[in-house]
Amino acid sequence: MEIIKTIPENISKTRLDKACSKIFEEFSRSQLKKWILEGRILLNNEIASPKDIVNNNDEITLNPNIENKITWEPEKIDFEVLFENDNYLIIDKPIDLVMHPGAGCNKGTLANGLLFKYPELRTIPRAGIVHRLDKDTSGVLLVAKTERFRNYFVKLLQERKVKKLYKAVIVGKVIGSFEIKESIGRDKNNRTKMSVRPDGKEATTFVKLHESLKNYSLLDVTIESGRTHQIRVHLGSKKFPIIGDKTYNPSNNVAKDTPGELIDIIRAFPRQALHSFHLSFNDIDSNKIISYEAPLPEDIKNLVKTIKKHI
């Protein structure tokens, strides 16, 4: 039986294990900590560490009756390392890869692959994963290799000092650039989705046209905040759904006057056409801005070429 509770303001800024002991008083603190480590307690629908800090309105999900234990065992998983130093890795995450074990996905994740290739990451919370990409979003991702750098990068994220640029292919004609500033929260009717909600967490997305494809567009998208499914939710809310997004474009909408052959190709695109293209931040030692990019993958490049061919 799944139990979902929200962190009240009076226990904001405390450790997850301490907060859980306050909101789940029917369970012992030791039992709750065990469930956190097993992945039976999720923070905003993600695996968390007992010492992670919770904030007001964070969502805590407890699955006390899950019998299949989540494993953080090393597994051989394919992923490309773009850059590596003593502090971190830069990965080009492939599609169809979940970030870490959790409810409904016990193994076969990036975290399992990281522990196989870098056993030393076992000492770092979440195997060094400090930010996330959705399963079918590809692209550049940073993994911390030391506790010192992990804490530094998390602080940068909290202070919104990390720049993330995404590429998205959407249905609709975008002109110029615009900002979407809409709060996001868990969808009231479908707990696996997020939606624009006035009582959600504030979120800001900046959208800029990269290339016009007649009634479709290739966009540059940056996010000031980092909410679950933020880009997908925000673009969908403005009637600019991402091609291939089965969650936020379930009807497989296409633009008017799209040729029949192109309709079939667009509706057959197997994942959301969203790619994490660029990541930049200030270096921990020199304080100089450093940047990394993951080239647009072949499937999205081919999609853009195909749309151009038919317009």
N, C-alpha and C positions, 0 to 999 in steps of 0.2 A: 504494500500500500504506500503510494507516494504522498509525502507530506511537504507542502510548500509554505514557507513563511518569509516575511519581509523584515529586514533589519530596522528596528526603530531608532530614532535619533539618539536615545539615551545610551545605546550601546555601540553607536558608531565609533569608528577609529579604534576598535579593540581587535584582538586576535580572533580568528575564526573559531578555534576550539572553545575559547571563553564565551564568545557570543552564542555558540550552539548550546552551551550549558545553561544559558539564560532563557533561550526561546524553546528549547526542548527539555523542560524540567523533568519529564517522565523517564528520561534516560540518564545514566551515570556519565560523568565527564570522560572517564576512561573508555566507555563504550562508544561515545560520540567520537573521540579521537581515533579509535580503531576504524570506525566507519569512514571518517575523513580519509585516512590512509588507504583504505580499500576502494575508495571512489564511490562509496554509497551516499556521501554527502557532497553535493555540488554547490559551488558558489557562482551565481549567474550562469548556471548550466555548464560550468566547466570544472574539471578536476582542480582541487586546491590543496594547499598545505595547511596544517593546523595553525601555523604562525602567520599566515596571510592576514592582512588587515581588511576588515569589512567596513563598509560605509553605509550611511543612511539610505534606505530603500533598496539595498542589495537583496537579491532573491536567493534564499537557501532552500535547496531541494534535498529531502531525506528519503532514501529508499531502503528502509531497514530490513525488508524481506527479500532483497536480491540475493540469490544463492550463488550465482556464478561470480566468483571473485575476479576482480580486475587485476591483470598482471602487468607489471612493469619489467618483464623479462626481456633480455636482449634478443632481437630478431634481425635477420638480414633483410633490410628494406632498401630499395633503390632510391637515392636522391642525389642531386648534384651539389657539391660544395663549390661555391664561386670564389670564396676567400676565407682564409683562416689565419688567425694569429693567437697569441697566448690568452687573449681576453674573450674572443668570441668567434663564431662561425657565421658566414653568410651563405644561406642555402637558397637554391632555386627550387621551391617546393613544386612537385608534380601534382597533377589533378588526381582525384580519387584517393587521396591520402588524408586520413584523420590526424589531427595534431597529437592527441594523447589518448590513452585508454579512458573509458568512461562508460556511462550507462548505454547499453546497446552495442558497445564496441570494446571487447575485452582485450584485443591484441591487434597486431598488424598495423601499428600506428607509427608516425614519425618518431615519437618518443622511444618506442621499442627499437627502431632503427638507429637512433642516436646512441642508445646504450650499447648496441652491438659494435658500432664503429668507434665510439669514444666511451669506454667503460668508466673513465674518471668522472663522467657526468652524473654518475649515481649519487655523488655527494652534493649535487646542486638540485635545489627544488625544481620539480617538473622536468628533470633532465636538461635544465638550462633554457627551456622554452619560456620566453617572457612576453611574447605577443602571439596572436594567432591569425591564421587564415582559414576560411571555411574549407570543407573537404574538397570541393570542386573549384576553388579559387587557386590559381597557380601564382608562382612568383617569388620575389625576394623576401627572405625571412631571416631574422637574426636569432642566434642561439648563444646564450652566455656560457662561458667555460669556467668562470670563477664566481664565487659568491660576491666578491668586491664589485666586479663588473655588472653582475645581475642587479645588485642593489642600485648601482649608478644608473643603469638603463631604465629600470622601473621608475626611478625618480624623474628621469627625463620624460618618460611617457606620462606620468602623473602631472608634470608641469607643462605638458604639451609642447615639448621642445624637440620632438622627433617628427621629421617630415616624411609623409608617406604619399606617394603618387600612384594612382591606379589607372589602368586603361580599361574602358568598358565599351562594348558595342551594344547600342540600344535601339529599340523601335521608336521612331520619332525624329522630327527635324529640330535640332537645337541651333540657335543663333547666338553667337557670342558666348557670354558666361553668366552665371547666376549663382546665388547662394541658397542653400536649403537649411533653415534653422528650425527644426521640429523635434520635439522630445520623443524619445523612443522607449517603449516598454513591452513587456510580454503581452502577446495577443490574448484577449479575454476569452476567445472562443477556441483557440488552438495553441496549446502551450509550447508547441515546437516552433512557433513562428513569433516574430516580433512585429510591432505595428507602431504607427505614429499615434501617440497618446499624450494628452495634456498633462497627465500625472506621471509620465515617464521621466527618464533621465535626459537632460538637455544634450543635444547633438547638433553639430554643424558640419555641413558638407559643401565644398566648393566645386562647381562644375564648369568646365571650359571645353568648348568645341575644339577638337584636334583636327578632325577631317569630316566634312559633310559627305554623306552617302545618299543624297537625295532625301528620301523619307526615312532614312536611318542615319545614325551618327556614331562616329568613333570619338569617345570623350576622354579628356584628362580629368581625373577626379582626385581631390585631396580631402582629407578629413581632419578636422581640428580635434574632435573627440574620437573615441574608439569603441562604439557600441556594437553589440552583436548584430550582424547582418546590416550594419548601418547604411552602406552604399546601396544595397539591394532594396532596403525598405524605403529610403529616401527617394531614389529614382522611381520606384514603383508608385509611390504616393503622388508623384508629379506626372503620372501617365507616360513615363519614359522607361518602360520595363527593359531589363537586360535580356538579350536574346539567350534562350536556353535555360532561364531560371524557372525551374519547375515549382518552386515554392512561392515566389512572388509574381510569376507570370504563368500560372497554371493553365490558362486558356491558350497558351502559345500565340499570343496576339501578334499580328503582322500589320505592316502599314498598308494604307489604301493604295490601290493600283500596283501592288506587288505582283510580278509575273508568276504564273502557276508553278513553274519549275523552281523559282527562288523560294516560294512559300514552302515547298517540300523540303528544300535544303535547310532553311531557317528552322523549321519545326523539328527537323531531325538532329539539330545541333545538340550534342549529348550533355552539355553542362553550361552553367552560366558563363557568358563571355566576359569574364572579369579577371584581370591579371594585375598583381602587385608588381609595378614596374620599377619603382625607385624608392630608396630609403636613405635618409641622410640625418646626421646628428653630430654633435660636438664630441671630438675624441676625448677620452677620459684623462689622458696625460697632457696632450698638447693644446687641447681646447679648440683645435682647428676643425672646421666642418669637413666631414668625410662622407662620401656618397657611394652607393652601390646600386647597380641596376641589373635586372634580369630581362633579357630580350623577350619581345613578344613571342609566345609559343606558336608553333606551326599551325595549330588548329584555328587560332584566332586570326593569324595572318591570312590563311586560306579563306576564312569566312569573309574577311574584308575584301579580298580579291574577287570572290564570287559575287558579292553584292555589287561591286563596281562593274563587273562584267554584265550584269543584268539591268543596270539603271541607264 
